[in-house]
Amino acid sequence: MNMQEQTKKIIVATGNEGKMKEIREILRGENILFSSLRDEGLLDVEIVEDGKSFEENAVIKARKISDLTGQMVLADDSGLEVDYLDKAPGIYSARYLGEDTPYSIKNQHIIDLLDGVADEKRTARFVCVIACAFPDGRTITCRGTIEGRIGYEEKGTNGFGYDPIFYVPEFGCTTSELSPEEKNKVSHRGKALVAMYQELRREKVL
């Protein structure tokens, strides 16, 4: 069997290139070809994320693209939960203050909402749920989290989204200040993706 025959293609239901880069880095060398919605020409497919949890939204995305393509599809739903804000923005993280609003504005807004709030009350976490939809109708999910707190200003140029304000005491910096390799080892997406990879190995899909 040649290398091309051994390579497993998995569609990832996202057009977010930042997510695609992380996914490819986390499972680099595992002989999987990850194909995005952009790669598949499916960016225009309308997916209504009306779930009430990260799990529900991830399943909605994965199921929709799998039903459309007849292939195995991964989808992640992830976001930032700030305890002081009753876990907002949560499942609405990507749409917080408007889907097209720059994250620099979103980040500053959260910092402003926590103005004067002490360190111990600035606790937050990144949550990622990855769903895998199979052509036969089955779906499985895996969850990963990383705990931290909201910083006082944006710091770092790595990462994307809310990374510049997510401070991890364990490392003494934001996830945007970690190298991609360091971040992928401890991130919510890294943990969820590794868990999903192990599940797919158990399922003998990979």
Buried (B, 14 or more C-beta within 10 A) or exposed (E): EEEEEEEEEBBBBBBBEEBBEBBBEBBEEEEBEBBBBEBBEBEEBEBEBEBEBBBBBBBBBBBBBBEBBEBBBBBBBBBBBBBBBEBBBBBEBBEBBEEEEEBEEBBBBBBEEBEEBEEEEBBBBBBBBBBBBBEEEEBBBBBBBBBBBBBEEBBBEBBBBBBBBBBBEEBEBBBBBBEBEBBBEBBBBBBBBBBBBEBBEEEEEB
